[in-house]
């Protein structure tokens, strides 16, 4: 978050995350599937 890569809103001393913005950010950051069937899965 210090690099401001994850979308957030600062509210006082708290950070708030919009689930829709996080989902869109993850979709943009996801690498294309290379045919190995593991894209989008944590290992």
MDTraj code that builds the backbone (N, CA, C; nanometers):
import mdtraj as md
import numpy as np

residues = "UNK UNK UNK UNK UNK UNK UNK UNK UNK UNK UNK UNK UNK UNK UNK UNK UNK UNK UNK UNK UNK UNK UNK UNK UNK UNK UNK UNK UNK UNK UNK UNK UNK UNK UNK UNK UNK UNK UNK UNK UNK UNK UNK".split()
xyz = np.array([
    [0.0811, -0.1181, 0.0000],
    [0.0000, 0.0000, 0.0000],
    [0.0860, 0.1252, 0.0000],
    [0.2035, 0.1162, 0.0571],
    [0.2912, 0.2324, 0.0597],
    [0.3272, 0.2776, -0.0819],
    [0.3282, 0.1831, -0.1752],
    [0.3581, 0.2160, -0.3148],
    [0.2335, 0.2589, -0.3914],
    [0.1189, 0.2588, -0.3239],
    [-0.0107, 0.2991, -0.3809],
    [-0.0503, 0.2150, -0.5012],
    [-0.0215, 0.0859, -0.4942],
    [-0.0625, -0.0054, -0.6011],
    [-0.2031, -0.0595, -0.5762],
    [-0.2380, -0.0782, -0.4496],
    [-0.3697, -0.1298, -0.4141],
    [-0.4629, -0.0097, -0.3948],
    [-0.5804, -0.0095, -0.4616],
    [-0.6718, 0.1037, -0.4462],
    [-0.7332, 0.1085, -0.3057],
    [-0.7264, 0.2259, -0.2426],
    [-0.7838, 0.2434, -0.1100],
    [-0.8240, 0.3883, -0.0898],
    [-0.9041, 0.4091, 0.0125],
    [-0.9439, 0.5432, 0.0542],
    [-0.8976, 0.5605, 0.1979],
    [-0.8313, 0.6709, 0.2263],
    [-0.7871, 0.6967, 0.3627],
    [-0.8948, 0.7794, 0.4327],
    [-0.9397, 0.7294, 0.5472],
    [-1.0445, 0.7952, 0.6242],
    [-0.9880, 0.8178, 0.7640],
    [-0.9383, 0.9388, 0.7862],
    [-0.8674, 0.9662, 0.9112],
    [-0.7383, 0.8858, 0.9127],
    [-0.7197, 0.8038, 1.0145],
    [-0.6011, 0.7183, 1.0209],
    [-0.6297, 0.5765, 0.9715],
    [-0.7524, 0.5541, 0.9213],
    [-0.7923, 0.4215, 0.8738],
    [-0.7846, 0.4129, 0.7219],
    [-0.7599, 0.2933, 0.6713],
    [-0.7641, 0.2672, 0.5281],
    [-0.8875, 0.1837, 0.4994],
    [-0.9603, 0.2218, 0.3961],
    [-1.0809, 0.1487, 0.3566],
    [-1.0635, 0.0978, 0.2145],
    [-1.1151, -0.0224, 0.1883],
    [-1.1032, -0.0856, 0.0579],
    [-1.2411, -0.1142, 0.0023],
    [-1.2647, -0.0749, -0.1231],
    [-1.3901, -0.1044, -0.1921],
    [-1.3745, -0.2413, -0.2582],
    [-1.4575, -0.3390, -0.2217],
    [-1.4431, -0.4741, -0.2790],
    [-1.4482, -0.4758, -0.4313],
    [-1.5312, -0.3905, -0.4923],
    [-1.5391, -0.3854, -0.6386],
    [-1.4091, -0.3332, -0.6996],
    [-1.3493, -0.2306, -0.6354],
    [-1.2222, -0.1775, -0.6846],
    [-1.1102, -0.2802, -0.6691],
    [-1.1104, -0.3542, -0.5591],
    [-1.0084, -0.4574, -0.5374],
    [-1.0231, -0.5673, -0.6427],
    [-1.1459, -0.6098, -0.6716],
    [-1.1693, -0.7137, -0.7726],
    [-1.1226, -0.6666, -0.9100],
    [-1.1526, -0.5421, -0.9459],
    [-1.1090, -0.4878, -1.0748],
    [-0.9572, -0.4776, -1.0799],
    [-0.8951, -0.4371, -0.9694],
    [-0.7490, -0.4264, -0.9632],
    [-0.6846, -0.5646, -0.9805],
    [-0.7424, -0.6663, -0.9162],
    [-0.6904, -0.8018, -0.9305],
    [-0.7048, -0.8515, -1.0743],
    [-0.8178, -0.8217, -1.1379],
    [-0.8378, -0.8622, -1.2775],
    [-0.7338, -0.7983, -1.3688],
    [-0.7028, -0.6713, -1.3441],
    [-0.6024, -0.6028, -1.4265],
    [-0.4618, -0.6577, -1.4018],
    [-0.4340, -0.6997, -1.2773],
    [-0.3002, -0.7463, -1.2406],
    [-0.2774, -0.8926, -1.2774],
    [-0.3851, -0.9659, -1.3017],
    [-0.3740, -1.1095, -1.3299],
    [-0.3026, -1.1316, -1.4623],
    [-0.2103, -1.2247, -1.4614],
    [-0.1386, -1.2601, -1.5843],
    [-0.2242, -1.3534, -1.6676],
    [-0.2112, -1.3457, -1.7993],
    [-0.2891, -1.4374, -1.8844],
    [-0.2527, -1.5829, -1.8571],
    [-0.3508, -1.6705, -1.8687],
    [-0.3295, -1.8128, -1.8491],
    [-0.2380, -1.8649, -1.9588],
    [-0.1349, -1.9357, -1.9182],
    [-0.0398, -1.9904, -2.0153],
    [-0.0732, -2.1343, -2.0511],
    [-0.1957, -2.1778, -2.0194],
    [-0.2370, -2.3116, -2.0564],
    [-0.2052, -2.4187, -1.9537],
    [-0.1558, -2.3774, -1.8365],
    [-0.1210, -2.4778, -1.7356],
    [-0.2317, -2.4986, -1.6337],
    [-0.3416, -2.4235, -1.6460],
    [-0.4561, -2.4425, -1.5587],
    [-0.4410, -2.3899, -1.4198],
    [-0.3373, -2.3091, -1.3921],
    [-0.3170, -2.2592, -1.2563],
    [-0.3345, -2.1092, -1.2461],
    [-0.3747, -2.0417, -1.3519],
    [-0.3907, -1.8966, -1.3459],
    [-0.4976, -1.8597, -1.2450],
    [-0.4665, -1.7591, -1.1612],
    [-0.5621, -1.7111, -1.0642],
    [-0.5702, -1.7931, -0.9375],
    [-0.4894, -1.8960, -0.9239],
    [-0.4908, -1.9787, -0.8036],
    [-0.3666, -1.9521, -0.7212],
    [-0.3856, -1.9450, -0.5920],
    [-0.2709, -1.9290, -0.5003],
    [-0.2016, -2.0640, -0.4872],
    [-0.0715, -2.0601, -0.4759],
    [0.0006, -2.1869, -0.4599],
    [0.0539, -2.2026, -0.3201],
])
top = md.Topology()
chain = top.add_chain()
for i, resn in enumerate(residues, 1):
    res = top.add_residue(resn, chain, resSeq=i)
    for name in ("N", "CA", "C"):
        top.add_atom(name, md.element.get_by_symbol(name[0]), res)
traj = md.Trajectory(xyz[None], top)
